[in-house]
Amino acid sequence: MAAGAVDCHAHWIPPGLVALLRHRRAAPRIGPAPGGGGERLVTFQEELPFDAAMGDLGARLVAMDGWGVARQVLSLGSLFGVDCLPAEEALPLVAAFNDAAAAAVAAVPGRFAALAALPLADP
């Protein structure tokens, strides 16, 4: 791997977590945008446009190469609110993130590192 920048603030929502968030009815969740214009990530603070391609590692690598980023530290953004849920709701969601992050680190050695997500109600 060539020398380059390390992005230590790379929030990531992998496909398995996306699927779980699409089944939730309360925040945090992913649902249709008003008026049928795509999807929205609904957090406790706001609604954000959501594109499932954000979880695509291949697209992420292409973007990283274009920006001169050698490595990203993948994390589950606390602004999404997954970690603040009651433990029984948070555990499957953080497990989906952690499993996908471990797989990403293993799949592309040297390009990704990851921070584990923990439910704050039961770390």
All heavy atoms as an XYZ file, in Angstrom:
875
protein
N       0.852     -1.180      0.000
C       0.000      0.000      0.000
C       0.893      1.236      0.000
O       1.813      1.348      0.788
C      -0.898     -0.022      1.229
C      -1.722      1.217      1.411
S      -2.816      1.158      2.844
C      -1.657      1.219      4.185
N       0.613      2.162     -0.865
C       1.365      3.410     -0.921
C       1.006      4.295      0.262
O      -0.087      4.194      0.826
C       1.046      4.132     -2.234
N       1.959      5.158      0.621
C       1.682      6.096      1.709
C       0.553      7.030      1.291
O       0.390      7.349      0.122
C       2.939      6.897      2.028
N      -0.214      7.438      2.249
C      -1.318      8.339      1.970
C      -2.027      8.690      3.256
O      -1.644      8.263      4.340
N      -3.055      9.437      3.117
C      -3.824      9.889      4.278
C      -4.577      8.721      4.912
O      -4.946      7.753      4.251
C      -4.813     10.963      3.839
N      -4.800      8.856      6.206
C      -5.641      7.917      6.939
C      -6.889      8.677      7.371
O      -6.799      9.693      8.055
C      -4.916      7.331      8.171
C      -5.855      6.431      8.967
C      -3.671      6.575      7.744
N      -8.040      8.194      6.943
C      -9.322      8.804      7.285
C      -9.832      8.127      8.551
O     -10.255      6.975      8.517
C     -10.296      8.613      6.125
C     -11.677      9.179      6.386
O     -11.947      9.664      7.508
O     -12.515      9.115      5.465
N      -9.757      8.846      9.655
C     -10.165      8.280     10.952
C     -11.609      8.572     11.300
O     -12.038      8.307     12.428
C      -9.263      8.835     12.066
S      -7.585      8.271     11.930
N     -12.368      9.111     10.375
C     -13.747      9.505     10.663
C     -14.638      9.046      9.500
O     -15.216      9.860      8.788
C     -13.814     11.028     10.837
C     -15.097     11.494     11.423
N     -15.242     11.791     12.739
C     -16.298     11.724     10.865
C     -16.481     12.193     12.981
N     -17.145     12.161     11.851
N     -14.682      7.737      9.294
C     -15.411      7.188      8.151
C     -16.606      6.382      8.634
O     -16.499      5.195      8.916
C     -14.470      6.317      7.316
N     -17.754      7.038      8.760
C     -18.959      6.337      9.169
C     -19.424      5.436      8.035
O     -19.352      5.804      6.872
C     -20.064      7.322      9.547
C     -19.707      8.190     10.703
N     -19.164      7.702     11.867
C     -19.794      9.522     10.875
C     -18.952      8.696     12.708
N     -19.315      9.816     12.127
N     -19.901      4.264      8.404
C     -20.248      3.248      7.420
C     -21.488      2.502      7.884
O     -21.599      2.141      9.055
C     -19.066      2.298      7.268
C     -19.209      1.225      6.248
C     -19.572      1.376      4.939
C     -18.963     -0.164      6.432
N     -19.571      0.154      4.300
C     -19.188     -0.806      5.209
C     -18.571     -0.927      7.522
C     -19.046     -2.167      5.030
C     -18.417     -2.289      7.351
C     -18.649     -2.895      6.105
N     -22.416      2.283      6.970
C     -23.602      1.466      7.262
C     -23.587      0.313      6.260
O     -24.009      0.470      5.119
C     -24.912      2.272      7.153
C     -24.867      3.512      8.040
C     -26.094      1.392      7.547
C     -26.107      4.378      7.949
N     -23.076     -0.857      6.694
C     -22.964     -1.983      5.776
C     -24.335     -2.560      5.409
O     -25.324     -2.335      6.107
C     -22.123     -2.993      6.562
C     -22.342     -2.649      7.994
C     -22.578     -1.164      8.036
N     -24.390     -3.317      4.308
C     -25.672     -3.826      3.813
C     -26.504     -4.601      4.846
O     -27.724     -4.447      4.890
C     -25.268     -4.719      2.637
C     -23.989     -4.122      2.151
C     -23.284     -3.633      3.396
N     -25.886     -5.430      5.664
C     -26.645     -6.187      6.660
C     -27.331     -5.292      7.673
O     -28.463     -5.551      8.090
N     -26.653     -4.227      8.067
C     -27.242     -3.265      8.995
C     -28.341     -2.468      8.297
O     -29.382     -2.185      8.888
C     -26.172     -2.338      9.572
C     -26.655     -1.270     10.538
C     -27.437     -1.869     11.708
C     -25.470     -0.453     11.038
N     -28.127     -2.137      7.035
C     -29.162     -1.447      6.259
C     -30.448     -2.264      6.268
O     -31.536     -1.734      6.511
C     -28.688     -1.182      4.810
C     -29.845     -0.722      3.923
C     -27.563     -0.156      4.789
N     -30.330     -3.559      6.038
C     -31.519     -4.422      6.013
C     -32.245     -4.382      7.351
O     -33.481     -4.293      7.391
C     -31.117     -5.850      5.666
N     -31.503     -4.434      8.451
C     -32.136     -4.387      9.777
C     -32.805     -3.033     10.030
O     -33.899     -2.963     10.593
C     -31.105     -4.681     10.864
C     -30.550     -6.109     10.889
C     -29.412     -6.219     11.895
C     -31.650     -7.109     11.193
N     -32.156     -1.955      9.613
C     -32.720     -0.614      9.825
C     -33.970     -0.389      8.977
O     -34.857      0.362      9.366
C     -31.673      0.464      9.539
C     -30.516      0.527     10.533
C     -29.461      1.533     10.053
C     -30.997      0.886     11.928
N     -34.058     -1.056      7.841
C     -35.262     -0.940      7.004
C     -36.476     -1.608      7.652
O     -37.602     -1.287      7.304
C     -35.007     -1.542      5.630
C     -34.187     -0.647      4.732
C     -34.009     -1.247      3.367
N     -33.303     -0.336      2.480
C     -32.395     -0.719      1.594
N     -32.103     -1.998      1.443
N     -31.801      0.175      0.846
N     -36.262     -2.526      8.573
C     -37.373     -3.204      9.246
C     -37.839     -2.487     10.510
O     -38.871     -2.830     11.071
C     -36.977     -4.654      9.588
C     -37.000     -5.538      8.399
N     -35.865     -5.833      7.671
C     -38.017     -6.168      7.774
C     -36.187     -6.611      6.666
N     -37.492     -6.830      6.703
N     -37.096     -1.492     10.945
C     -37.485     -0.769     12.152
C     -38.551      0.271     11.820
O     -38.579      0.824     10.730
C     -36.261     -0.067     12.772
C     -35.276     -1.051     13.405
C     -34.111     -0.322     14.055
N     -34.520      0.721     14.978
C     -34.918      0.532     16.234
N     -34.947     -0.686     16.738
N     -35.278      1.550     16.991
N     -39.423      0.547     12.769
C     -40.461      1.559     12.598
C     -40.128      2.829     13.366
O     -40.729      3.869     13.123
C     -41.823      1.020     13.054
C     -42.292     -0.141     12.211
C     -42.611      0.323     10.779
N     -42.416     -0.768      9.846
C     -41.582     -0.739      8.814
N     -40.856      0.303      8.552
N     -41.466     -1.773      8.009
N     -39.210      2.747     14.320
C     -38.801      3.918     15.117
C     -37.331      4.210     14.835
O     -36.581      3.336     14.406
C     -39.010      3.632     16.606
N     -36.919      5.441     15.091
C     -35.519      5.828     14.887
C     -34.612      5.025     15.812
O     -35.020      4.685     16.924
C     -35.353      7.320     15.173
N     -33.470      4.693     15.299
C     -32.952      4.914     13.955
C     -33.542      3.886     12.986
O     -33.748      2.731     13.322
C     -31.449      4.704     14.121
C     -31.324      3.746     15.252
C     -32.471      4.048     16.164
N     -33.808      4.355     11.794
C     -34.398      3.481     10.771
C     -34.107      4.060      9.395
O     -33.730      5.226      9.265
C     -35.899      3.344     10.970
C     -36.670      4.612     10.736
C     -38.174      4.407     10.983
N     -38.901      5.632     10.739
C     -39.274      6.073      9.533
N     -38.994      5.387      8.459
N     -39.944      7.206      9.409
N     -34.309      3.250      8.381
C     -34.222      3.688      6.993
C     -35.591      3.459      6.387
O     -36.162      2.368      6.518
C     -33.133      2.924      6.222
C     -31.745      3.258      6.795
C     -33.200      3.243      4.732
C     -30.620      2.417      6.246
N     -36.110      4.493      5.759
C     -37.429      4.383      5.161
C     -37.548      5.263      3.943
O     -36.634      6.022      3.604
N     -38.690      5.182      3.275
C     -38.890      5.981      2.073
C     -38.892      7.470      2.389
O     -39.387      7.897      3.438
C     -40.250      5.545      1.549
C     -40.818      4.602      2.542
C     -39.835      4.367      3.623
N     -38.333      8.225      1.485
C     -38.360      9.679      1.623
C     -39.762     10.180      1.282
O     -40.462      9.560      0.476
C     -37.342     10.318      0.685
N     -40.176     11.269      1.894
C     -41.485     11.841      1.550
C     -41.558     12.141      0.053
O     -40.602     12.616     -0.542
C     -41.539     13.129      2.370
C     -40.545     12.935      3.473
C     -39.487     12.037      2.918
N     -42.664     11.808     -0.548
C     -42.836     12.069     -1.976
C     -42.211     11.022     -2.878
O     -42.165     11.201     -4.084
N     -41.699      9.934     -2.284
C     -41.150      8.846     -3.092
C     -39.796      9.112     -3.697
O     -39.392      8.418     -4.610
N     -39.071     10.078     -3.186
C     -37.762     10.423     -3.745
C     -36.617      9.718     -3.067
O     -35.794     10.347     -2.430
N     -36.548      8.396     -3.153
C     -35.443      7.651     -2.565
C     -35.722      7.268     -1.125
O     -36.865      7.092     -0.721
N     -34.648      7.146     -0.352
C     -34.760      6.737      1.040
C     -34.145      7.785      1.957
O     -33.333      8.598      1.536
C     -34.038      5.403      1.275
C     -34.722      4.216      0.645
C     -34.037      2.925      1.001
O     -32.852      2.762      0.624
O     -34.669      2.084      1.649
N     -34.552      7.707      3.231
C     -34.026      8.608      4.265
C     -33.538      7.768      5.432
O     -34.164      6.774      5.800
C     -35.109      9.549      4.789
C     -35.826     10.361      3.744
C     -35.025     11.435      3.137
N     -34.887     12.561      4.063
C     -34.103     13.601      3.835
N     -33.404     13.665      2.743
N     -34.027     14.575      4.691
N     -32.421      8.186      6.017
C     -31.948      7.645      7.281
C     -32.532      8.536      8.360
O     -32.240      9.734      8.406
C     -30.420      7.652      7.350
C     -29.816      7.286      8.699
C     -30.172      5.865      9.094
C     -28.306      7.475      8.666
N     -33.395      7.971      9.171
C     -34.057      8.722     10.235
C     -33.295      8.459     11.523
O     -33.252      7.324     12.005
C     -35.538      8.306     10.382
C     -36.213      9.081     11.502
C     -36.276      8.490      9.058
N     -32.683      9.510     12.063
C     -31.955      9.404     13.318
C     -32.784     10.086     14.403
O     -33.863     10.614     14.135
C     -30.568     10.069     13.225
O     -30.723     11.487     13.182
C     -29.805      9.584     11.997
N     -32.263     10.119     15.612
C     -32.966     10.799     16.691
C     -32.941     12.312     16.508
O     -33.803     13.012     17.022
C     -32.362     10.431     18.053
C     -32.588      8.992     18.413
C     -31.534      8.108     18.487
C     -33.864      8.516     18.664
C     -31.735      6.783     18.816
C     -34.091      7.188     18.990
C     -33.009      6.320     19.066
N     -31.959     12.825     15.760
C     -31.830     14.268     15.579
C     -32.392     14.787     14.267
O     -32.849     15.912     14.193
C     -30.345     14.695     15.644
C     -29.707     14.490     16.975
C     -28.901     13.186     17.031
O     -28.760     12.496     16.053
N     -28.397     12.870     18.200
N     -32.281     13.965     13.200
C     -32.630     14.480     11.877
C     -32.906     13.353     10.901
O     -32.739     12.185     11.222
C     -31.488     15.356     11.351
C     -30.181     14.597     11.175
C     -29.018     15.493     10.829
O     -29.240     16.592     10.301
O     -27.887     15.081     11.081
N     -33.319     13.749      9.698
C     -33.464     12.816      8.589
C     -32.449     13.200      7.532
O     -32.325     14.371      7.176
C     -34.872     12.871      8.006
C     -35.929     12.333      8.933
C     -37.286     12.192      8.254
O     -37.345     12.145      7.005
O     -38.279     12.119      8.987
N     -31.733     12.189      7.037
C     -30.678     12.412      6.055
C     -30.968     11.600      4.800
O     -31.478     10.480      4.898
C     -29.325     11.954      6.628
C     -28.924     12.521      7.975
C     -27.783     11.717      8.571
C     -28.530     13.973      7.813
N     -30.619     12.122      3.628
C     -30.748     11.292      2.429
C     -29.894     10.039      2.599
O     -28.815     10.090      3.187
C     -30.186     12.175      1.321
C     -30.175     13.553      1.866
C     -30.061     13.436      3.347
N     -30.390      8.913      2.111
C     -29.646      7.670      2.237
C     -29.521      6.997      0.889
O     -30.480      6.904      0.136
C     -30.325      6.706      3.221
C     -29.565      5.423      3.368
C     -28.407      5.394      4.108
C     -29.982      4.274      2.722
C     -27.663      4.229      4.207
C     -29.253      3.103      2.818
C     -28.097      3.078      3.569
N     -28.322      6.503      0.598
C     -28.046      5.748     -0.621
C     -27.337      4.471     -0.194
O     -26.252      4.528      0.397
C     -27.163      6.575     -1.551
C     -26.858      5.877     -2.857
O     -27.150      4.672     -2.994
O     -26.309      6.540     -3.753
N     -27.924      3.318     -0.463
C     -27.347      2.038     -0.045
C     -25.955      1.821     -0.621
O     -25.171      1.046     -0.079
C     -28.270      0.892     -0.437
N     -25.612      2.521     -1.704
C     -24.268      2.402     -2.275
C     -23.200      2.875     -1.289
O     -22.022      2.541     -1.444
C     -24.178      3.195     -3.573
N     -23.611      3.613     -0.267
C     -22.655      4.072      0.745
C     -22.011      2.895      1.473
O     -20.934      3.016      2.028
C     -23.353      4.991      1.748
C     -23.835      6.285      1.134
S     -25.019      7.240      2.149
C     -24.281      7.256      3.749
N     -22.669      1.744      1.465
C     -22.122      0.563      2.116
C     -21.289     -0.315      1.193
O     -20.777     -1.346      1.612
N     -21.133      0.080     -0.052
C     -20.404     -0.695     -1.056
C     -18.898     -0.474     -0.888
O     -18.392      0.621     -1.142
C     -20.867     -0.250     -2.444
C     -20.201     -0.997     -3.574
O     -19.002     -1.344     -3.481
O     -20.878     -1.229     -4.581
N     -18.177     -1.519     -0.469
C     -16.736     -1.381     -0.240
C     -15.970     -1.082     -1.520
O     -15.002     -0.330     -1.494
C     -16.171     -2.640      0.411
C     -16.490     -2.852      1.869
C     -15.804     -4.107      2.384
C     -16.080     -1.660      2.707
N     -16.395     -1.671     -2.642
C     -15.704     -1.399     -3.902
C     -15.788      0.067     -4.282
O     -14.785      0.680     -4.658
N     -16.979      0.646     -4.157
C     -17.147      2.071     -4.450
C     -16.359      2.927     -3.467
O     -15.778      3.955     -3.834
C     -18.631      2.440     -4.413
N     -16.306      2.495     -2.217
C     -15.549      3.221     -1.197
C     -14.063      3.221     -1.544
O     -13.379      4.237     -1.426
C     -15.792      2.593      0.173
C     -15.142      3.327      1.319
C     -15.604      2.775      2.652
N     -16.957      3.189      2.935
C     -17.287      4.144      3.809
N     -16.367      4.753      4.503
N     -18.533      4.472      3.998
N     -13.539      2.073     -1.990
C     -12.121      1.995     -2.357
C     -11.798      2.916     -3.529
O     -10.763      3.582     -3.538
C     -11.736      0.550     -2.678
C     -11.628     -0.377     -1.474
C     -11.601     -1.830     -1.911
C     -10.408     -0.033     -0.636
N     -12.680      2.949     -4.523
C     -12.479      3.845     -5.673
C     -12.446      5.297     -5.192
O     -11.570      6.079     -5.595
C     -13.574      3.629     -6.743
C     -13.541      4.722     -7.795
C     -13.431      2.253     -7.379
N     -13.385      5.669     -4.342
C     -13.414      7.043     -3.811
C     -12.169      7.329     -2.989
O     -11.564      8.413     -3.114
C     -14.673      7.252     -2.968
N     -11.750      6.381     -2.158
C     -10.542      6.575     -1.351
C      -9.329      6.811     -2.251
O      -8.526      7.713     -1.981
C     -10.298      5.345     -0.455
C     -11.268      5.212      0.694
S     -11.206      3.583      1.511
C      -9.499      3.500      2.065
N      -9.207      6.018     -3.301
C      -8.084      6.188     -4.226
C      -8.125      7.570     -4.875
O      -7.092      8.228     -5.020
C      -8.090      5.096     -5.294
C      -7.737      3.726     -4.732
O      -7.170      3.650     -3.618
O      -8.043      2.721     -5.407
N      -9.312      8.025     -5.244
C      -9.455      9.342     -5.856
C      -9.096     10.473     -4.912
O      -8.602     11.521     -5.341
N      -9.330     10.279     -3.626
C      -9.030     11.309     -2.629
C      -7.614     11.194     -2.067
O      -7.211     12.007     -1.237
C     -10.014     11.246     -1.471
C     -11.444     11.491     -1.827
C     -11.936     12.338     -2.776
C     -12.584     10.880     -1.227
N     -13.309     12.283     -2.810
C     -13.734     11.389     -1.859
C     -12.754      9.940     -0.218
C     -15.022     11.003     -1.521
C     -14.036      9.547      0.120
C     -15.148     10.085     -0.527
N      -6.891     10.127     -2.436
C      -5.558      9.911     -1.888
C      -5.586      9.364     -0.468
O      -4.646      9.554      0.302
N      -6.658      8.658     -0.122
C      -6.784      8.070      1.215
C      -6.284      6.629      1.152
O      -6.822      5.812      0.411
C      -8.245      8.115      1.712
C      -8.403      7.350      3.019
C      -8.692      9.552      1.870
N      -5.262      6.324      1.937
C      -4.680      4.988      1.937
C      -5.470      4.027      2.815
O      -5.540      2.837      2.531
C      -3.233      5.051      2.425
N      -6.051      4.551      3.890
C      -6.740      3.686      4.848
C      -7.889      4.446      5.487
O      -7.773      5.644      5.742
C      -5.751      3.233      5.916
C      -6.295      2.230      6.873
C      -5.204      1.730      7.805
N      -5.509      0.374      8.181
C      -4.674     -0.440      8.744
N      -3.448     -0.061      8.982
N      -5.055     -1.642      9.075
N      -8.972      3.733      5.764
C     -10.099      4.304      6.508
C     -10.336      3.479      7.763
O     -10.199      2.259      7.747
C     -11.392      4.295      5.686
C     -11.506      5.414      4.704
C     -12.902      5.521      4.112
O     -13.665      4.563      4.071
N     -13.231      6.700      3.631
N     -10.705      4.185      8.815
C     -11.128      3.542     10.052
C     -12.656      3.582     10.040
O     -13.254      4.646     10.193
C     -10.559      4.252     11.299
C     -11.034      3.551     12.562
C      -9.040      4.300     11.237
N     -13.267      2.428      9.814
C     -14.722      2.330      9.718
C     -15.340      2.402     11.104
O     -14.871      1.771     12.043
C     -15.116      1.015      9.045
C     -14.547      0.778      7.651
C     -14.896     -0.620      7.169
C     -15.037      1.827      6.672
N     -16.402      3.183     11.218
C     -17.109      3.276     12.498
C     -18.603      3.445     12.237
O     -19.015      3.856     11.164
C     -16.575      4.443     13.328
O     -16.841      5.676     12.695
N     -19.361      3.107     13.256
C     -20.807      3.313     13.217
C     -21.072      4.651     13.887
O     -20.840      4.799     15.084
C     -21.528      2.183     13.949
C     -23.043      2.274     14.003
C     -23.639      2.217     12.603
C     -23.602      1.153     14.848
N     -21.510      5.627     13.118
C     -21.697      6.975     13.660
C     -22.676      7.013     14.824
O     -23.782      6.492     14.712
N     -22.258      7.611     15.910
C     -23.154      7.709     17.067
C     -24.363      8.589     16.767
O     -25.401      8.432     17.402
C     -22.400      8.221     18.293
O     -21.889      9.508     18.045
N     -24.253      9.476     15.788
C     -25.401     10.323     15.447
C     -26.565      9.499     14.911
O     -27.707      9.941     14.931
C     -25.025     11.418     14.459
C     -24.602     10.996     13.052
C     -25.790     11.040     12.106
C     -23.520     11.918     12.550
N     -26.301      8.266     14.445
C     -27.380      7.418     13.965
C     -28.260      6.955     15.117
O     -29.428      6.668     14.930
C     -26.839      6.199     13.221
C     -25.944      6.531     12.055
C     -24.895      5.703     11.729
C     -26.138      7.668     11.287
C     -24.066      5.996     10.656
C     -25.309      7.973     10.216
C     -24.264      7.130      9.904
N     -27.698      6.810     16.323
C     -28.464      6.449     17.501
C     -28.571      4.965     17.792
O     -29.228      4.568     18.747
N     -27.919      4.129     17.011
C     -27.985      2.687     17.236
C     -27.449      2.333     18.616
O     -28.043      1.534     19.338
C     -27.209      1.925     16.137
C     -27.028      0.464     16.483
C     -27.912      2.086     14.792
N     -26.341      2.932     18.998
C     -25.701      2.595     20.267
C     -26.502      3.068     21.480
O     -26.290      2.588     22.591
C     -24.280      3.136     20.329
C     -24.184      4.621     20.025
O     -25.168      5.213     19.544
O     -23.112      5.203     20.264
N     -27.443      3.974     21.290
C     -28.244      4.517     22.399
C     -29.546      3.764     22.653
O     -30.255      4.073     23.602
C     -28.565      5.982     22.138
S     -27.096      7.018     22.078
N     -29.848      2.802     21.840
C     -31.079      2.020     22.012
C     -30.973      1.119     23.240
O     -29.870      0.808     23.694
C     -31.309      1.141     20.782
C     -31.634      1.862     19.492
C     -31.581      0.884     18.321
C     -32.996      2.522     19.577
N     -32.104      0.654     23.757
C     -32.047     -0.376     24.802
C     -31.230     -1.567     24.281
O     -31.243     -1.869     23.083
C     -33.511     -0.756     25.012
C     -34.287      0.435     24.534
C     -33.480      1.018     23.405
N     -30.531     -2.230     25.182
C     -29.589     -3.291     24.802
C     -30.220     -4.332     23.882
O     -29.602     -4.739     22.890
C     -29.008     -3.942     26.044
N     -31.445     -4.761     24.166
C     -32.054     -5.821     23.361
C     -32.323     -5.377     21.919
O     -32.355     -6.191     21.008
C     -33.336     -6.368     24.011
C     -34.462     -5.361     24.169
C     -34.370     -4.478     25.419
O     -33.416     -4.600     26.204
O     -35.280     -3.640     25.585
N     -32.511     -4.074     21.708
C     -32.671     -3.553     20.345
C     -31.329     -3.293     19.692
O     -31.160     -3.499     18.492
C     -33.472     -2.249     20.363
C     -34.929     -2.405     20.703
C     -35.657     -1.065     20.638
O     -35.567     -0.387     19.592
O     -36.302     -0.703     21.643
N     -30.372     -2.816     20.471
C     -29.068     -2.434     19.927
C     -28.197     -3.634     19.566
O     -27.458     -3.590     18.575
C     -28.331     -1.546     20.919
N     -28.265     -4.700     20.345
C     -27.338     -5.824     20.143
C     -27.340     -6.393     18.726
O     -26.273     -6.563     18.138
C     -27.587     -6.915     21.182
C     -27.030     -6.597     22.563
C     -27.514     -7.613     23.596
C     -25.510     -6.546     22.546
N     -28.487     -6.699     18.112
C     -28.417     -7.231     16.748
C     -27.877     -6.209     15.744
O     -27.215     -6.581     14.769
C     -29.855     -7.621     16.411
C     -30.703     -7.191     17.540
C     -29.841     -6.704     18.645
N     -28.133     -4.945     15.989
C     -27.669     -3.903     15.070
C     -26.161     -3.716     15.166
O     -25.471     -3.655     14.137
C     -28.403     -2.587     15.360
C     -29.932     -2.645     15.256
C     -30.551     -1.328     15.707
C     -30.383     -2.992     13.851
N     -25.633     -3.626     16.383
C     -24.178     -3.455     16.518
C     -23.456     -4.730     16.092
O     -22.358     -4.659     15.530
C     -23.746     -2.982     17.925
C     -24.334     -1.617     18.235
C     -24.075     -3.983     19.001
N     -24.060     -5.895     16.316
C     -23.443     -7.146     15.862
C     -23.351     -7.169     14.339
O     -22.330     -7.591     13.776
C     -24.224     -8.351     16.374
N     -24.388     -6.701     13.656
C     -24.359     -6.649     12.189
C     -23.241     -5.729     11.717
O     -22.510     -6.053     10.772
C     -25.708     -6.182     11.647
N     -23.094     -4.572     12.372
C     -22.004     -3.667     12.003
C     -20.652     -4.313     12.276
O     -19.767     -4.317     11.416
C     -22.092     -2.330     12.757
C     -20.876     -1.484     12.492
C     -20.800     -0.711     11.353
C     -19.794     -1.512     13.359
C     -19.652      0.027     11.074
C     -18.646     -0.788     13.088
C     -18.580     -0.012     11.940
N     -20.471     -4.834     13.481
C     -19.171     -5.393     13.862
C     -18.763     -6.552     12.962
O     -17.599     -6.650     12.551
C     -19.195     -5.828     15.326
C     -19.277     -4.650     16.271
O     -18.947     -3.520     15.938
N     -19.759     -4.904     17.479
N     -19.701     -7.440     12.646
C     -19.387     -8.568     11.774
C     -18.979     -8.090     10.384
O     -18.006     -8.583      9.798
C     -20.578     -9.522     11.671
C     -20.859    -10.265     12.968
O     -20.009    -10.254     13.889
O     -21.957    -10.866     13.065
N     -19.709     -7.117      9.842
C     -19.386     -6.593      8.519
C     -18.059     -5.840      8.528
O     -17.264     -5.947      7.579
C     -20.505     -5.684      8.023
N     -17.794     -5.099      9.584
C     -16.529     -4.355      9.672
C     -15.353     -5.321      9.750
O     -14.328     -5.109      9.089
C     -16.557     -3.422     10.873
N     -15.483     -6.388     10.541
C     -14.410     -7.385     10.618
C     -14.178     -8.026      9.248
O     -13.032     -8.251      8.840
C     -14.750     -8.441     11.664
N     -15.261     -8.312      8.531
C     -15.139     -8.901      7.200
C     -14.467     -7.929      6.230
O     -13.650     -8.335      5.403
C     -16.513     -9.323      6.684
N     -14.793     -6.641      6.330
C     -14.182     -5.636      5.452
C     -12.681     -5.530      5.708
O     -11.882     -5.451      4.772
C     -14.848     -4.277      5.657
N     -12.306     -5.531      6.970
C     -10.881     -5.454      7.330
C     -10.141     -6.670      6.770
O      -9.053     -6.546      6.213
C     -10.719     -5.342      8.862
C      -9.274     -5.528      9.280
C     -11.250     -3.996      9.348
N     -10.748     -7.851      6.887
C     -10.116     -9.075      6.400
C     -10.087     -9.149      4.871
O      -9.142     -9.676      4.285
C     -10.845    -10.296      6.964
N     -11.115     -8.609      4.224
C     -11.242     -8.719      2.770
C     -10.229     -7.851      2.031
O      -9.795     -8.213      0.930
C     -12.655     -8.348      2.333
N      -9.881     -6.722      2.601
C      -8.990     -5.783      1.923
C      -7.878     -5.385      2.909
O      -7.910     -4.290      3.473
C      -9.761     -4.539      1.418
C      -8.891     -3.733      0.464
C     -11.055     -4.924      0.735
N      -6.936     -6.282      3.147
C      -5.898     -6.020      4.151
C      -5.169     -4.701      3.904
O      -4.828     -4.363      2.780
C      -4.942     -7.200      3.995
C      -5.758     -8.287      3.366
C      -6.754     -7.564      2.489
N      -5.012     -3.955      4.979
C      -4.279     -2.706      4.910
C      -5.086     -1.490      4.518
O      -4.631     -0.365      4.693
N      -6.268     -1.675      3.980
C      -7.056     -0.519      3.546
C      -8.061     -0.074      4.590
O      -8.453      1.085      4.622
C      -7.802     -0.822      2.236
C      -6.936     -1.072      1.023
C      -5.978      0.069      0.659
N      -6.558      1.366      0.441
C      -6.955      1.860     -0.726
N      -6.841      1.145     -1.822
N      -7.453      3.073     -0.803
N      -8.527     -0.999      5.414
C      -9.519     -0.666      6.423
C      -9.070     -1.130      7.800
O      -8.418     -2.156      7.943
C     -10.882     -1.315      6.121
C     -11.505     -0.855      4.836
C     -11.604     -1.701      3.747
C     -12.001      0.439      4.710
C     -12.174     -1.289      2.564
C     -12.575      0.875      3.521
C     -12.666      0.004      2.444
N      -9.442     -0.347      8.784
C      -9.413     -0.736     10.190
C     -10.836     -0.444     10.660
O     -11.621      0.160      9.927
C      -8.396      0.079     10.967
N     -11.185     -0.891     11.855
C     -12.560     -0.663     12.301
C     -12.613     -0.463     13.800
O     -11.813     -1.029     14.544
C     -13.448     -1.835     11.905
N     -13.563      0.364     14.215
C     -13.878      0.536     15.618
C     -15.135     -0.273     15.910
O     -16.123     -0.170     15.197
C     -14.156      2.017     15.936
C     -13.006      2.985     15.698
C     -13.465      4.421     15.938
C     -11.825      2.652     16.595
N     -15.083     -1.086     16.952
C     -16.252     -1.889     17.320
C     -17.345     -0.980     17.850
O     -17.080      0.022     18.519
C     -15.878     -2.924     18.376
N     -18.575     -1.327     17.542
C     -19.733     -0.626     18.082
C     -20.232     -1.410     19.292
O     -20.230     -2.642     19.287
C     -20.834     -0.525     17.031
N     -20.628     -0.699     20.328
C     -21.159     -1.305     21.539
C     -22.462     -0.625     21.933
O     -22.584      0.598     21.776
C     -20.168     -1.166     22.694
C     -18.819     -1.836     22.535
C     -17.888     -1.430     23.657
C     -18.985     -3.333     22.493
N     -23.415     -1.376     22.457
C     -24.625     -0.720     22.970
C     -24.310     -0.043     24.305
O     -23.765     -0.685     25.206
C     -25.606     -1.879     23.138
C     -24.751     -3.090     23.326
C     -23.473     -2.828     22.577
N     -24.601      1.224     24.429
C     -24.283      1.945     25.653
C     -25.055      1.416     26.850
O     -24.602      1.526     27.987
C     -24.543      3.433     25.469
C     -23.637      4.121     24.433
C     -24.036      5.590     24.281
C     -22.189      3.993     24.802
N     -26.210      0.805     26.618
C     -27.017      0.265     27.715
C     -26.393     -0.990     28.313
O     -26.723     -1.351     29.448
C     -28.428     -0.048     27.230
N     -25.484     -1.644     27.596
C     -24.840     -2.860     28.086
C     -23.539     -3.094     27.346
O     -23.432     -3.978     26.502
C     -25.772     -4.070     27.916
C     -25.216     -5.320     28.551
O     -24.212     -5.259     29.279
O     -25.788     -6.399     28.300
N     -22.501     -2.270     27.653
C     -21.235     -2.405     26.904
C     -20.529     -3.717     27.210
O     -19.712     -4.184     26.504
C     -20.403     -1.226     27.364
C     -21.094     -0.599     28.496
C     -22.461     -1.183     28.599
